[in-house]
Amino acid sequence: MPNKNSKNNYLKQAGILAAAGIVCRIIGILYRSPLTSIIGDEGNGYYTSAYNIYTIILLISSYSIPSAVSKIIASKLALKEYRNAHRIFRCALIYVAVIGGAASILTFFGAGLFLEGEAAVVLRVFSPTIFLSGFAGVLRGYFQAHGSMVQTSVSQIAEQILNAAVSLFAADFLIDMAAGKGSTARAIYGAAGSALGTGSGVAVALLFMLFVYTINRPVIYERIKKDRHRYMDSYESILHGMLGTVTPIIMSTFIYNFSTSFNQTVYSKVMIYSRGLGVAETATAYGVFAGKAMVIINIPIALASALSSAMIPTISKSSALGDEEAARKKSENAMWTTMLIAIPCAVGIAVLSKPIMQLLFPQPDSLDMAADLLAMIAVTVVFYSLSTLSNGILQGIGKVKLPVRNAGIALAVQTALLILLLMFTELDLYALVICLIVYSGLMCVLNSMSVRRCIGVKEDFQSMFLLPLISAAVMGVCAKGVYLAMNMFVKSNAVCLVSAVFAGVLVYAVAVLKTGAVKRSQLGALPMGSVLVKIAGRLHLLNEKE
């Protein structure tokens, strides 16, 4: 079982989960490029459309289960109520069996209600995955509550590896089966094959988590036997408490992520029924936006998602023990760490958008548009990172209704804007970009205000935003310059891009230290901080007066 002192290493645990998340995103990027070559932009559009609907159903049924389970169990573990913690675990398994089963059946038989025409076939392939995801989520949440993210991290990487392998094989195999049936039929078959990969990945992740639980079961039951607490929560009270915690978290996560699927639906309906575009043409255009630009944006946001997952149980424990000061300090450190990484990621993606897109999705017909879209939405990396983290903080301190309210306000504003832009302008995909920026920006501001009001978090504008932004601007100029200079002599886009990224990382590291964005004490608090302090000291990058 996890170390009891892991609660003091939440940044380390977040780092483990963040590393796994980034590895998963990179694997996802690497396999999506050959997958897009196999199924084409049209197939990518069908897959992305089905995946977005699948994600929303998953959000309602089981996606928020790890966060909810980790929050509830962590509060019990903080009080050493091991028996009650395990009863909550059992109750959560029953919950996902019922809810996940119902959602899976609804998805299979109601796919035609969500998607137009034969594209519903792709959504039906996702239906068994919804049922399996709930059980994997409960097991992940159980170990996260103990302060360990290793099990979740390994299961996520295993899931993504199998997802990539099966997606490519199944897509290619099914497209061959559809030979002679027309380009649209082949695109749908290929998208369905990719959906099979998602289900295979979740299945192997569940098997791994069951294996981990089986290994730890003797220790778990030994702790339960030593539990001397006389009061034992009834399953009725546990279910009531779980619904009270899960429902707001589900609503918050649902609304927070619903904008993507909602925008997709509005965009498709307007393009098809008002502009007269065909289903295939609409799916192809949307695939460029969601299947290329958005996929790349999600890589740096993985860090914020990891920090959010790590923050929920550790802040929940602090709140259960009445230590508000610890919750505040942990929140401030997490927000500072997130901005330190999210800001340069946004700048780097913006200035190197075309080389990145050329490397990952080199299809010439959509390259320029995809690069432009990516550059425009790069700023949402900062907005989504901070709003995702603040979501986790609010859930951790028990203010689960505030993210629901904030997400609802942001969704209402962006919805009205999207309808107006699509109906009265010809911005098309760029209307989605504008609404994405508005939505993520509003969520960022509203959540930050809520966190500040609830636990008194003080955001130091200079150290948290201004100095990292100045450092990132210097980094962006250098990275772009290195790429252009290399490109004059080396014709390989990959070599030029890797050189530019490497130069950018070095320049940013020096800049944040020289500007004082990162001080000696802050550098030492990061994972492997002592090593980083020694290296920076030898290079004379630290202020000796600190």
Backbone torsions as a table, in degrees:
resi	resn	phi	psi	omega
1	MET	NA	160.9	-178.8
2	PRO	-60.9	155.4	177.4
3	ASN	-63.9	136.7	-179.1
4	LYS	-64.8	-23.7	-179.3
5	ASN	-88.8	7.1	-177.1
6	SER	-63.5	-19.0	179.3
7	LYS	-64.3	-22.4	178.6
8	ASN	-87.8	-0.9	-177.8
9	ASN	-121.6	39.9	-175.1
10	TYR	-63.8	-33.1	178.0
11	LEU	-68.1	-36.7	177.2
12	LYS	-64.9	-45.5	178.8
13	GLN	-64.1	-39.5	177.0
14	ALA	-63.6	-37.2	177.9
15	GLY	-62.8	-40.3	177.7
16	ILE	-62.6	-47.0	-179.5
17	LEU	-67.2	-37.5	178.8
18	ALA	-65.1	-43.3	178.9
19	ALA	-60.0	-43.6	178.2
20	ALA	-63.8	-41.8	179.5
21	GLY	-62.2	-41.8	179.8
22	ILE	-68.5	-40.0	176.6
23	VAL	-60.3	-43.2	179.2
24	CYS	-63.1	-41.9	179.5
25	ARG	-65.2	-38.8	179.6
26	ILE	-66.1	-43.1	176.1
27	ILE	-59.6	-42.6	179.1
28	GLY	-60.6	-41.5	178.1
29	ILE	-65.4	-44.8	-175.7
30	LEU	-63.8	-37.4	-178.8
31	TYR	-85.9	-23.3	179.3
32	ARG	-68.8	-28.7	178.8
33	SER	-64.9	-54.1	176.2
34	PRO	-67.6	-29.4	177.7
35	LEU	-63.4	-42.7	178.6
36	THR	-64.2	-35.5	176.8
37	SER	-65.0	-32.1	-179.2
38	ILE	-77.0	-48.7	-173.0
39	ILE	-97.0	-12.0	177.9
40	GLY	77.8	172.4	-179.7
41	ASP	-64.5	-33.3	178.8
42	GLU	-67.0	-47.5	177.3
43	GLY	-62.3	-37.7	177.6
44	ASN	-63.1	-36.9	177.8
45	GLY	-65.8	-42.8	177.9
46	TYR	-63.6	-44.4	-179.6
47	TYR	-62.7	-46.3	-178.3
48	THR	-64.0	-41.0	178.8
49	SER	-61.2	-47.1	179.2
50	ALA	-66.2	-39.8	-178.8
51	TYR	-64.0	-38.3	179.4
52	ASN	-64.6	-41.6	176.8
53	ILE	-66.3	-43.5	177.0
54	TYR	-57.3	-41.6	-179.7
55	THR	-63.3	-41.4	-180.0
56	ILE	-64.9	-44.4	177.9
57	ILE	-63.8	-38.2	177.9
58	LEU	-65.4	-37.5	178.2
59	LEU	-60.1	-43.2	-177.7
60	ILE	-70.9	-38.9	-172.3
61	SER	-86.8	-43.2	-171.1
62	SER	-152.4	-8.3	-174.0
63	TYR	-60.7	-36.5	-176.5
64	SER	-85.7	-1.3	-177.0
65	ILE	-59.0	-45.5	179.7
66	PRO	-56.6	-43.6	179.9
67	SER	-65.3	-45.4	-178.5
68	ALA	-65.9	-45.8	-179.3
69	VAL	-63.8	-43.9	-179.1
70	SER	-63.9	-37.2	179.4
71	LYS	-65.6	-49.2	-176.4
72	ILE	-67.7	-46.1	-177.7
73	ILE	-68.6	-37.0	179.9
74	ALA	-60.2	-39.3	179.5
75	SER	-65.4	-33.9	177.1
76	LYS	-73.4	-39.8	179.0
77	LEU	-65.5	-33.3	178.2
78	ALA	-62.0	-31.5	178.6
79	LEU	-95.0	5.7	179.4
80	LYS	60.7	34.0	176.0
81	GLU	-94.0	75.4	-172.6
82	TYR	-69.7	-34.6	179.6
83	ARG	-66.2	-45.2	178.5
84	ASN	-65.4	-35.6	178.3
85	ALA	-61.4	-40.5	-178.9
86	HIS	-74.5	-31.1	175.3
87	ARG	-65.6	-36.7	175.6
88	ILE	-63.3	-40.7	178.4
89	PHE	-59.4	-46.4	179.4
90	ARG	-63.9	-42.4	-179.7
91	CYS	-63.1	-36.8	179.3
92	ALA	-64.7	-36.7	178.3
93	LEU	-64.5	-40.6	177.3
94	ILE	-64.7	-41.3	-178.7
95	TYR	-59.0	-49.1	-176.6
96	VAL	-71.8	-28.2	177.3
97	ALA	-63.5	-42.2	-178.6
98	VAL	-74.7	-53.8	-176.4
99	ILE	-67.4	-44.6	-179.9
100	GLY	-64.4	-39.7	178.4
101	GLY	-63.1	-44.2	179.4
102	ALA	-64.1	-42.0	-179.7
103	ALA	-66.1	-36.8	179.4
104	SER	-65.1	-43.6	179.2
105	ILE	-65.3	-42.8	179.0
106	LEU	-60.2	-42.0	-179.0
107	THR	-64.0	-42.1	-177.3
108	PHE	-66.9	-48.7	-174.8
109	PHE	-86.7	-17.9	-177.9
110	GLY	-109.7	16.3	-176.7
111	ALA	-58.3	-35.9	-178.8
112	GLY	-66.0	-18.8	178.3
113	LEU	-75.6	-22.5	-174.5
114	PHE	-99.5	-31.9	-174.5
115	LEU	-127.7	151.5	-178.2
116	GLU	-79.5	139.2	169.1
117	GLY	57.6	-144.3	-173.9
118	GLU	-72.4	-9.6	178.7
119	ALA	-63.3	-18.0	178.7
120	ALA	-63.4	-23.1	177.9
121	VAL	-57.9	-40.5	-178.7
122	VAL	-63.9	-41.0	-179.6
123	LEU	-65.9	-36.1	179.0
124	ARG	-63.2	-32.9	179.2
125	VAL	-65.1	-28.2	179.7
126	PHE	-75.7	-17.5	-169.2
127	SER	-57.6	-43.9	179.1
128	PRO	-64.6	-28.9	-179.1
129	THR	-62.2	-34.9	-179.7
130	ILE	-61.0	-42.3	-179.2
131	PHE	-65.4	-44.1	-178.2
132	LEU	-69.8	-33.1	-175.6
133	SER	-61.1	-35.2	-178.1
134	GLY	-60.7	-44.6	-178.8
135	PHE	-67.2	-41.5	176.8
136	ALA	-62.2	-38.0	179.9
137	GLY	-64.7	-40.7	179.0
138	VAL	-63.6	-44.3	-179.8
139	LEU	-65.4	-39.3	177.4
140	ARG	-64.5	-45.4	179.4
141	GLY	-61.6	-34.8	-179.7
142	TYR	-63.0	-45.0	-179.8
143	PHE	-76.3	-31.1	175.1
144	GLN	-63.6	-35.0	178.9
145	ALA	-63.3	-27.6	177.3
146	HIS	-82.6	2.2	176.1
147	GLY	86.4	14.7	179.9
148	SER	-120.0	126.7	180.0
149	MET	-105.0	1.9	-175.5
150	VAL	-63.6	-46.5	-177.7
151	GLN	-60.9	-45.4	178.2
152	THR	-62.1	-42.5	-177.6
153	SER	-62.3	-47.3	-179.2
154	VAL	-64.5	-41.8	-179.2
155	SER	-64.9	-36.8	179.0
156	GLN	-66.3	-41.6	179.5
157	ILE	-66.4	-44.2	178.0
158	ALA	-60.6	-41.6	178.9
159	GLU	-59.9	-44.8	-176.0
160	GLN	-71.3	-36.0	178.8
161	ILE	-62.7	-48.7	179.7
162	LEU	-66.9	-36.5	176.4
163	ASN	-56.5	-48.5	-179.1
164	ALA	-62.3	-46.8	-176.2
165	ALA	-64.1	-49.0	-177.6
166	VAL	-68.2	-38.1	-179.3
167	SER	-58.6	-48.4	-178.6
168	LEU	-65.4	-45.1	-178.5
169	PHE	-66.0	-48.4	-176.5
170	ALA	-66.4	-40.0	179.5
171	ALA	-61.9	-46.6	-179.5
172	ASP	-65.0	-41.5	-178.7
173	PHE	-65.1	-45.1	-177.8
174	LEU	-70.8	-33.2	176.6
175	ILE	-64.7	-39.2	176.6
176	ASP	-63.0	-36.5	178.5
177	MET	-66.0	-29.2	-177.3
178	ALA	-91.9	12.8	-179.4
179	ALA	-57.6	131.3	179.3
180	GLY	88.5	0.6	-177.7
181	LYS	-100.0	5.6	179.0
182	GLY	100.0	156.5	-175.1
183	SER	-65.2	-38.5	-179.2
184	THR	-67.5	-42.0	178.1
185	ALA	-61.9	-42.7	178.8
186	ARG	-64.1	-39.0	179.0
187	ALA	-63.0	-41.7	179.9
188	ILE	-67.8	-42.4	177.4
189	TYR	-61.3	-42.3	179.4
190	GLY	-64.8	-41.0	178.0
191	ALA	-64.2	-38.2	177.6
192	ALA	-64.0	-37.9	176.9
193	GLY	-62.3	-40.4	177.4
194	SER	-64.3	-36.8	177.6
195	ALA	-64.5	-33.3	175.7
196	LEU	-61.7	-35.5	178.4
197	GLY	-62.5	-40.5	178.8
198	THR	-60.2	-45.1	179.5
199	GLY	-64.7	-40.3	179.4
200	SER	-63.2	-39.9	179.1
201	GLY	-63.3	-44.4	179.1
202	VAL	-63.8	-39.0	179.7
203	ALA	-61.6	-44.4	-179.5
204	VAL	-70.2	-32.8	176.3
205	ALA	-64.9	-41.2	178.1
206	LEU	-63.4	-43.5	178.6
207	LEU	-61.6	-39.9	178.9
208	PHE	-64.9	-44.4	-179.3
209	MET	-65.5	-35.2	175.4
210	LEU	-65.1	-38.6	177.4
211	PHE	-62.8	-44.4	179.8
212	VAL	-63.9	-42.9	179.7
213	TYR	-63.1	-41.2	-179.8
214	THR	-61.6	-40.6	178.6
215	ILE	-63.8	-41.1	-176.4
216	ASN	-85.5	-6.4	-174.5
217	ARG	-57.4	-43.2	178.4
218	PRO	-58.3	-40.8	179.4
219	VAL	-67.4	-39.8	-179.8
220	ILE	-60.9	-47.4	-177.5
221	TYR	-72.4	-27.6	176.1
222	GLU	-66.0	-41.2	177.5
223	ARG	-66.6	-36.2	178.4
224	ILE	-64.8	-40.8	179.6
225	LYS	-63.5	-32.6	-178.1
226	LYS	-85.2	-4.5	179.9
227	ASP	-69.3	121.1	-177.7
228	ARG	-102.7	7.3	177.2
229	HIS	-69.7	127.7	-176.8
230	ARG	-79.4	-35.1	-176.3
231	TYR	-76.7	129.8	179.2
232	MET	-123.4	125.2	-179.0
233	ASP	-65.0	137.9	175.5
234	SER	-77.7	155.3	178.6
235	TYR	-63.1	-30.4	177.8
236	GLU	-64.7	-45.6	179.8
237	SER	-68.7	-35.1	178.0
238	ILE	-64.6	-45.5	-180.0
239	LEU	-63.8	-39.6	178.4
240	HIS	-63.1	-45.6	178.9
241	GLY	-65.7	-37.1	179.7
242	MET	-65.9	-44.1	178.0
243	LEU	-62.9	-37.6	179.0
244	GLY	-66.5	-28.1	179.1
245	THR	-91.7	-44.9	-175.1
246	VAL	-67.3	-42.8	-174.3
247	THR	-58.7	-50.7	177.6
248	PRO	-63.4	-37.0	178.9
249	ILE	-65.5	-42.0	177.5
250	ILE	-62.2	-45.4	-179.2
251	MET	-62.3	-42.4	179.3
252	SER	-63.3	-49.7	-179.2
253	THR	-65.5	-38.2	179.5
254	PHE	-61.8	-52.9	-178.9
255	ILE	-65.2	-38.3	-178.8
256	TYR	-59.4	-38.4	-177.6
257	ASN	-101.4	-11.6	-176.2
258	PHE	-65.8	-26.8	-176.5
259	SER	-55.7	-37.0	-178.9
260	THR	-62.7	-50.9	-179.7
261	SER	-68.3	-37.9	179.5
262	PHE	-64.6	-44.9	178.5
263	ASN	-62.0	-38.4	177.3
264	GLN	-60.5	-45.4	-178.8
265	THR	-64.7	-46.5	-179.9
266	VAL	-62.2	-46.5	179.9
267	TYR	-58.3	-47.2	-177.7
268	SER	-63.9	-44.5	-178.6
269	LYS	-63.0	-45.1	-178.5
270	VAL	-65.9	-44.9	-178.9
271	MET	-63.6	-39.6	-175.5
272	ILE	-79.4	-46.6	-171.1
273	TYR	-95.8	-22.4	178.8
274	SER	-103.0	-38.4	-177.8
275	ARG	-94.3	-14.4	177.7
276	GLY	80.0	17.0	178.0
277	LEU	-76.6	153.4	177.5
278	GLY	-77.8	163.5	179.5
279	VAL	-61.7	-43.7	-178.8
280	ALA	-64.0	-44.2	-179.5
281	GLU	-64.4	-40.3	178.7
282	THR	-65.9	-44.0	179.5
283	ALA	-63.5	-38.3	179.7
284	THR	-63.8	-46.1	-179.8
285	ALA	-64.6	-43.8	179.9
286	TYR	-66.2	-32.5	178.4
287	GLY	-62.8	-31.7	177.4
288	VAL	-65.7	-42.4	-178.8
289	PHE	-72.4	-56.9	-173.2
290	ALA	-84.3	-32.8	-176.2
291	GLY	-87.7	-7.9	179.5
292	LYS	-125.1	-67.3	-175.9
293	ALA	-61.5	-47.8	-177.0
294	MET	-67.5	-32.9	178.9
295	VAL	-61.4	-41.5	-179.6
296	ILE	-69.8	-40.0	-180.0
297	ILE	-60.4	-32.7	-175.9
298	ASN	-70.0	-14.8	-178.7
299	ILE	-65.0	-56.3	-180.0
300	PRO	-68.1	-26.0	178.9
301	ILE	-67.0	-17.8	177.8
302	ALA	-58.2	-32.9	178.9
303	LEU	-62.5	-47.3	-179.5
304	ALA	-64.0	-38.8	177.8
305	SER	-62.6	-39.6	178.6
306	ALA	-66.4	-45.5	177.9
307	LEU	-61.6	-39.2	178.8
308	SER	-62.0	-46.5	179.3
309	SER	-62.3	-37.5	179.5
310	ALA	-74.2	-31.4	-176.9
311	MET	-72.5	-35.0	-174.4
312	ILE	-58.0	-54.6	-179.7
313	PRO	-67.5	-37.7	-176.7
314	THR	-71.1	-37.2	176.7
315	ILE	-73.0	-34.3	177.1
316	SER	-62.1	-39.7	177.1
317	LYS	-65.3	-44.1	178.9
318	SER	-61.3	-41.0	179.4
319	SER	-66.9	-40.0	179.5
320	ALA	-63.0	-32.0	179.2
321	LEU	-89.7	-0.7	178.5
322	GLY	74.9	19.1	-178.5
323	ASP	-94.9	80.8	-178.2
324	GLU	-69.9	-31.5	179.7
325	GLU	-64.4	-40.8	178.5
326	ALA	-64.5	-40.5	178.7
327	ALA	-63.2	-39.8	-179.5
328	ARG	-66.4	-46.4	-178.3
329	LYS	-64.7	-41.0	178.7
330	LYS	-63.2	-39.3	179.5
331	SER	-65.1	-44.6	-179.9
332	GLU	-63.3	-42.2	179.1
333	ASN	-63.8	-41.2	-179.7
334	ALA	-66.5	-40.6	179.4
335	MET	-65.7	-42.1	178.6
336	TRP	-63.0	-44.6	179.8
337	THR	-62.3	-41.4	-179.5
338	THR	-63.1	-46.2	-179.5
339	MET	-67.2	-33.3	179.8
340	LEU	-61.0	-28.5	-178.8
341	ILE	-102.2	-38.8	-175.6
342	ALA	-66.6	-40.4	-176.7
343	ILE	-62.9	-50.5	177.7
344	PRO	-65.7	-30.2	176.9
345	CYS	-63.2	-43.1	179.3
346	ALA	-62.7	-44.6	-179.8
347	VAL	-65.2	-44.9	-179.5
348	GLY	-61.8	-42.4	178.5
349	ILE	-64.5	-38.9	-178.2
350	ALA	-65.9	-45.9	-174.9
351	VAL	-80.2	-21.4	-178.9
352	LEU	-115.9	27.2	-173.8
353	SER	-59.8	-44.7	-176.8
354	LYS	-70.4	-45.2	175.9
355	PRO	-59.5	-38.1	178.9
356	ILE	-64.1	-47.6	-179.1
357	MET	-65.5	-37.4	179.4
358	GLN	-64.7	-33.4	178.9
359	LEU	-74.1	-43.7	-171.5
360	LEU	-91.0	-39.5	-178.3
361	PHE	-132.9	77.1	-170.6
362	PRO	-80.9	11.0	-179.3
363	GLN	-57.0	116.8	-170.8
364	PRO	-63.5	-31.9	-175.4
365	ASP	-64.7	-29.6	-175.7
366	SER	-119.5	7.7	-173.7
367	LEU	-61.0	-50.8	-176.5
368	ASP	-64.4	-43.8	179.0
369	MET	-64.3	-43.9	179.6
370	ALA	-61.5	-40.3	179.3
371	ALA	-66.1	-41.9	178.4
372	ASP	-63.2	-43.8	179.1
373	LEU	-62.2	-42.0	-179.7
374	LEU	-63.2	-44.1	179.8
375	ALA	-62.3	-38.7	-177.7
376	MET	-70.4	-37.4	-176.8
377	ILE	-90.8	4.4	-179.1
378	ALA	-58.2	-35.0	-178.3
379	VAL	-63.0	-24.3	-179.4
380	THR	-68.1	-16.4	174.4
381	VAL	-57.9	-43.7	179.3
382	VAL	-67.5	-47.8	-176.9
383	PHE	-63.7	-48.2	-178.5
384	TYR	-67.6	-36.4	-179.8
385	SER	-62.3	-48.0	-178.1
386	LEU	-70.5	-39.5	-179.4
387	SER	-70.3	-34.9	176.7
388	THR	-64.9	-44.4	178.9
389	LEU	-64.3	-46.1	-179.4
390	SER	-65.1	-30.0	173.0
391	ASN	-57.7	-48.8	180.0
392	GLY	-63.7	-38.0	179.0
393	ILE	-63.8	-46.7	-179.7
394	LEU	-63.5	-39.6	177.3
395	GLN	-66.6	-37.5	-179.3
396	GLY	-65.2	-33.7	-179.7
397	ILE	-90.8	6.0	175.7
398	GLY	89.1	3.0	179.3
399	LYS	-90.8	59.8	-171.1
400	VAL	-74.1	-17.0	-178.5
401	LYS	-82.6	-24.1	-178.1
402	LEU	-63.7	-45.1	176.7
403	PRO	-60.8	-31.5	177.6
404	VAL	-63.3	-47.2	179.6
405	ARG	-62.4	-45.6	-177.9
406	ASN	-64.2	-42.4	179.2
407	ALA	-65.8	-37.4	178.6
408	GLY	-63.3	-42.6	178.8
409	ILE	-63.4	-47.8	-179.0
410	ALA	-62.8	-40.4	-179.8
411	LEU	-65.0	-41.2	-179.8
412	ALA	-62.6	-43.4	-179.2
413	VAL	-64.6	-48.7	-176.8
414	GLN	-69.1	-30.4	178.6
415	THR	-65.5	-47.1	178.4
416	ALA	-60.5	-41.4	-180.0
417	LEU	-65.6	-42.6	-178.1
418	LEU	-62.7	-45.4	-179.7
419	ILE	-61.7	-42.8	179.2
420	LEU	-63.6	-43.7	-177.7
421	LEU	-67.0	-40.6	-179.3
422	LEU	-73.4	-34.5	-176.8
423	MET	-80.2	-33.8	-171.1
424	PHE	-116.6	2.3	174.9
425	THR	-132.7	174.2	176.3
426	GLU	-114.7	35.1	-179.5
427	LEU	-72.5	-28.7	177.9
428	ASP	52.7	-116.0	-177.9
429	LEU	-60.4	-30.6	-178.8
430	TYR	-70.9	-20.6	172.2
431	ALA	-66.5	-38.4	175.9
432	LEU	-62.9	-38.9	179.3
433	VAL	-62.7	-48.3	-179.0
434	ILE	-60.2	-45.2	-178.7
435	CYS	-66.7	-35.4	177.3
436	LEU	-62.8	-42.4	179.3
437	ILE	-66.3	-44.3	179.6
438	VAL	-63.0	-45.4	-177.7
439	TYR	-63.9	-50.7	-178.3
440	SER	-65.2	-36.3	178.0
441	GLY	-65.2	-43.4	178.4
442	LEU	-63.8	-43.7	178.0
443	MET	-59.7	-41.8	179.5
444	CYS	-60.6	-48.8	-177.5
445	VAL	-66.8	-48.2	-176.2
446	LEU	-65.7	-43.1	178.4
447	ASN	-65.9	-40.4	178.9
448	SER	-63.1	-39.6	177.0
449	MET	-63.5	-39.5	179.8
450	SER	-66.6	-43.1	179.0
451	VAL	-63.5	-43.1	179.2
452	ARG	-61.3	-40.6	-177.7
453	ARG	-73.1	-34.6	-174.2
454	CYS	-80.4	-43.5	-175.9
455	ILE	-125.5	9.5	174.0
456	GLY	70.8	28.6	177.5
457	VAL	-63.2	132.1	-179.8
458	LYS	-110.2	110.3	179.2
459	GLU	-86.9	113.0	176.2
460	ASP	-76.7	103.2	-173.6
461	PHE	-57.6	-39.1	-175.9
462	GLN	-67.9	-52.5	-175.5
463	SER	-77.6	-28.1	-175.9
464	MET	-88.1	-30.6	-174.5
465	PHE	-124.2	-53.6	-170.9
466	LEU	-65.9	-53.6	-177.0
467	LEU	-64.9	-42.8	174.2
468	PRO	-61.5	-34.4	179.5
469	LEU	-68.4	-42.2	177.3
470	ILE	-61.7	-45.6	179.2
471	SER	-62.4	-40.2	179.9
472	ALA	-68.3	-34.3	178.1
473	ALA	-64.2	-43.8	176.4
474	VAL	-61.2	-43.3	178.6
475	MET	-59.8	-43.7	-178.4
476	GLY	-61.9	-43.2	178.9
477	VAL	-62.7	-44.9	-179.4
478	CYS	-65.8	-43.6	-178.8
479	ALA	-63.0	-44.4	179.4
480	LYS	-64.7	-41.2	179.1
481	GLY	-63.1	-42.4	179.1
482	VAL	-63.5	-42.1	-179.5
483	TYR	-62.3	-47.4	-178.4
484	LEU	-65.2	-39.7	179.7
485	ALA	-66.7	-44.0	178.8
486	MET	-63.6	-37.6	-176.5
487	ASN	-66.4	-18.4	177.6
488	MET	-73.6	-24.8	-175.6
489	PHE	-116.3	-26.7	-178.5
490	VAL	-117.2	127.7	-175.6
491	LYS	-88.9	-5.0	179.7
492	SER	-82.5	115.6	178.6
493	ASN	-61.7	-39.3	-178.1
494	ALA	-62.5	-44.8	-179.8
495	VAL	-64.1	-44.2	179.9
496	CYS	-63.6	-41.8	-178.6
497	LEU	-67.6	-45.2	179.5
498	VAL	-62.2	-40.8	178.4
499	SER	-63.4	-42.0	-180.0
500	ALA	-65.4	-42.1	179.3
501	VAL	-65.4	-44.1	180.0
502	PHE	-61.8	-44.5	178.1
503	ALA	-63.6	-39.8	179.6
504	GLY	-63.6	-41.7	178.8
505	VAL	-61.9	-44.9	179.8
506	LEU	-63.6	-45.4	-179.3
507	VAL	-63.0	-42.6	-179.4
508	TYR	-65.7	-41.5	179.3
509	ALA	-59.2	-43.2	178.2
510	VAL	-68.0	-42.4	-175.4
511	ALA	-64.0	-43.1	-177.6
512	VAL	-68.5	-27.7	177.7
513	LEU	-78.8	-42.6	-178.1
514	LYS	-71.3	-32.3	178.6
515	THR	-81.4	-12.4	-178.4
516	GLY	86.2	10.4	176.5
517	ALA	-62.7	-32.9	175.8
518	VAL	-121.4	118.6	179.2
519	LYS	-94.0	168.5	-176.9
520	ARG	-55.1	-47.4	-177.8
521	SER	-64.5	-37.5	179.3
522	GLN	-70.3	-39.8	178.3
523	LEU	-63.2	-40.0	179.8
524	GLY	-67.4	-24.6	-178.8
525	ALA	-81.1	-13.8	179.6
526	LEU	-75.4	160.3	173.4
527	PRO	-53.8	133.4	-175.1
528	MET	61.2	30.9	-175.6
529	GLY	-60.7	-39.7	-178.0
530	SER	-63.4	-37.6	178.7
531	VAL	-67.8	-42.4	-179.9
532	LEU	-63.9	-38.8	179.0
533	VAL	-64.1	-42.2	179.5
534	LYS	-62.8	-45.0	-179.5
535	ILE	-63.7	-47.3	-179.5
536	ALA	-63.3	-36.5	178.9
537	GLY	-65.5	-42.7	179.7
538	ARG	-66.0	-28.3	179.1
539	LEU	-90.3	3.3	178.4
540	HIS	58.8	42.5	-179.8
541	LEU	-101.0	-7.7	-178.7
542	LEU	-102.4	148.6	175.3
543	ASN	-75.9	115.0	-175.5
544	GLU	-67.3	-16.6	-178.7
545	LYS	-82.0	-9.4	-178.1
546	GLU	-71.4	NA	NA
